[in-house]
Amino acid sequence: MFSFRNLVLSSLRLSNVAKNYNSVNRIGNVFPAVLNFSSTSTSQSLFRGVQHCSPLINTNTSILSSVSTVLNNLAFKASPSLQPIRSVTKWSLKKGKRKTVKAVVDRFYRLAWGAWIRPMVGRKKHHWRKTAKRKIRAQKHVFCNATQSTLLDKMVTKYWRKRRFYVDDIYEPYHQREEYYASAVKPH
């Protein structure tokens, strides 16, 4: 709440009031709307609070109108999501089929026995601070766990779940796993 009071102080350009903590509390007591977000007319109650303390603060209507728009935007705008959404499209608009999440295909690789692998996190970041051993270790790949592999399988279509055959595939030795029933070549 202290930062919101500072926002109101700076938006009103309170040059007459000292900027110490006591004056901030006094202004918080004068402006009840600063502390009350439940009212729908926050800007109107703020305007009434400013009218009551006119000897304390020099105001004009253009500043008050800008404060009211700022308060309306703060009170009624939904908070933006910081993480982009990578959800599955259940039905495409053209054919009505599921769609592959392209970020999965770009960032992960599926082995023939169903495991997904990915490079180490941050392998291209801050090379100046990493040692040579750590740079080499960062180029290696790691397995996703079973829960993540199941989720990634749901995020791609059947086309990407099938085995992909490439010329000179560097992952060729890792496509077979004898202890896993789906990729075992030798009978048990």
PyMOL commands that set and color helices and strands:
alter all, ss='L'
color gray80, all
select helices_A, chain A and resi 2-12+21-30+32-35+42-52+61-76+102-107+132-138+146-155+158-161+172-174
alter helices_A, ss='H'
color red, helices_A
select strands_A, chain A and resi 109-110+116-119+141-143
alter strands_A, ss='S'
color yellow, strands_A
deselect
rebuild
show_as cartoon
